[in-house]
Amino acid sequence: MFVTTADPVLEPPILTVNTVLSLLAVDYPADKLACYVSDDAGSPLTFYSLVEASKFAKLWVPFCKKYCIEVRAPFRYFSGESLLSKHVSPEFQQEWKKMKDEYEELSRKIEDATKRPMPSEPTGEFADFSSIQRKNHATIIKVIWENKEGVANGVPHLIYISREKRPKHPHHFKAGAMNVLTRVSGLMSNAPFMMNVDCDMYINNPKIFLHAMCLLLGAKNKETDFAYVQSPQRFYDGMKDDPFGNQLVVLYEYIGHGIVGIQGPLYGGTGCFHRRKVIYGLSPDEEIKEKLSNQALQKTFGGSMPFTKSAAQILSSMKPGSPRDLLSSFEAAKEVAGCSYEYGTQWGRENGWIYGSTTEDVLTGLTIQGRGWKSAYCSPNPPAFLGCAPSGGPAIMTQQKRWATGLLEILFTRKNPLIPALQRKLQFRQCLAYLWIILWALWSIPELCYAILPAYCILTGSHFLPKVGEAAFFIAAAIFITYNLYALSEYLRAGLSARAWWNNQRMWTINTTTAYLFGTFSVVLKILGISDTVFEVTQKEQSTNEVDDDHANAGRLTFDRSPIFVAGTTILLVNLTALAVGLFGLGFGSVAHGGDGLGTGEFICSVWVVLLFWAFFKGLFGKGKYGIPSSTLYKSGALAALFVHFSRWTSMG
């Protein structure tokens, strides 16, 4: 079980702790599990939190299994919604109160530790953190808890890993961290299956491991049918009507299920169960019967003899031996977690998590399916995993920009979906599905053009739509109405409201013309060699349903000084200017100026754009984080004025 975290500020350790505790308490034999936590920040706070969590786990895991607790992330279980009425025995009530007190004590310790420069004295296990630099430190591996006796109902292994970081060595963001976890776990426990989650996504269904193993081991051709089992992303504390358009319900309900019917779901980066041999680069039609040479293994997997031996064991489908002593492979584990270990190997190229994109999940899944593998979809009830979705404008834009950037990067790599499709390894319709997703960023260009086109037509007195009296006008109107009614019906059939449909429509337009536009620029700059793309960590919060100032601001978009908000503000100002000009007959192409006058279709479209950007309109008059910063307004105002001047120049020409 892999858990990844990269920043103790943006990803509070209490979230990571709850995710780890839910994993340790899952319904699966503990002697067949090991939990590895990758901390790319090398944070002593994260390590301290995990050490304290391991002490609590010795009480929490038996409690969950004794009473068949369904929600095994303590912060959710003790939220007041999960105390089941059937547990009314005095014994349960006493133990429940004890667990609640112990968890509150754990939370208090972690909270107090955040206020200190070092959570503990820099001695013993904390000595390695005494003078650590986030981007320049040696490998740190700590066995926090080891299930030495192999007790099936005990607490699984818990290992902390902070890989080596050096300034002149690329670390490849999350993909690099996942590859280190793969190698270290290959030495310490070498399980044939791996599961990874983000630090904010806890186990919501304790039987999900059994569901996934049924698919991986119960298939007709169990070794060749499915490379991985993916569960859909679901979120807790989602606000009513999805005001930020990031619950992804309809996307999974229709597009997601449609892709499942072709070659299987795309790898989503979290909530996924993998076959280790597939991650090691094996194809479904490839069977290794002969002993692999050490030279071939080292060229692929690196120079560590203990690790290549463990890799050969997995590739040849040999049954694992007796349980290992974790500390016996400690030195070899530190070697394979070094920043220079991958040089001259196939890590990140043909095996492991693939490098070249900030959306390493989709690229890795594409590489696996490009070898001919299929994948399985697992969506039990209750949902397998629950995570937190971004709840503020800056966090949403950061996430959307990273997705758009990483997806578009795939188009310019050797793993472009067209290549395996031409080799007939990737099904043609699956190739189209990948292309539909990785081209999201490029949608920003036509979206931006259409967002300012009505304003341009109003300002210049030109038209891109037929006039109301013409029959062709009703064709355009019918297309517009039919599309929106069908989109609305999808939301209603999924059990959502009309308000949720509208929120998703406007957030799609906002994201496309802001975050996706910046994602496109980032990839262009990378191609030109001007700058490289970076992996931006999204702000995580324990609850997304908290009211900040008052209930009226719940679900309201927030802003900061990021230039990513300039495009949206400019679009709004341009359309507001155009509407004012059109209403008062001041346009350069108005009847008074010898033009054709205001077009009804263009006017309606401009009003529609303003409604889509209504969150920005409210930001013009908002205060604090709910208001658009003055620096953004100045930049957008200048760009809007430049656009009006350009329109005047073209109309005069």
FENMO-V165799 format. One record per run of one state. SS is the DSSP state (H for helix, E for strand, - for the rest). FROM is the first residue (numbers start at 1). LEN is the number of residues. If there is no record, write none. Layout:
# FENMO-V165799
SS&FROM&LEN ; SS&FROM&LEN
This chain:
# FENMO-V165799
-&1&1 ; E&2&4 ; -&6&7 ; H&13&12 ; -&25&5 ; H&30&3 ; -&33&1 ; E&34&6 ; -&40&4 ; H&44&23 ; -&67&7 ; H&74&4 ; -&78&12 ; H&90&25 ; -&115&9 ; H&124&6 ; -&130&3 ; E&133&1 ; -&134&2 ; E&136&2 ; -&138&2 ; E&140&6 ; -&146&11 ; E&157&6 ; -&163&2 ; E&165&1 ; -&166&7 ; H&173&16 ; -&189&4 ; E&193&6 ; -&199&3 ; E&202&2 ; -&204&4 ; H&208&10 ; -&218&8 ; E&226&5 ; -&231&4 ; E&235&1 ; -&236&13 ; H&249&12 ; -&261&11 ; E&272&4 ; H&276&4 ; -&280&14 ; H&294&8 ; -&302&3 ; H&305&11 ; -&316&10 ; H&326&11 ; -&337&10 ; E&347&1 ; -&348&3 ; E&351&1 ; -&352&8 ; H&360&10 ; -&370&4 ; E&374&4 ; -&378&7 ; E&385&3 ; -&388&5 ; H&393&19 ; -&412&5 ; H&417&6 ; -&423&5 ; H&428&11 ; -&439&1 ; H&440&21 ; -&461&11 ; H&472&22 ; -&494&4 ; H&498&16 ; -&514&1 ; H&515&13 ; -&528&23 ; H&551&3 ; -&554&9 ; H&563&21 ; -&584&7 ; H&591&3 ; -&594&6 ; H&600&13 ; -&613&1 ; H&614&8 ; -&622&2 ; H&624&3 ; -&627&3 ; H&630&23 ; -&653&1
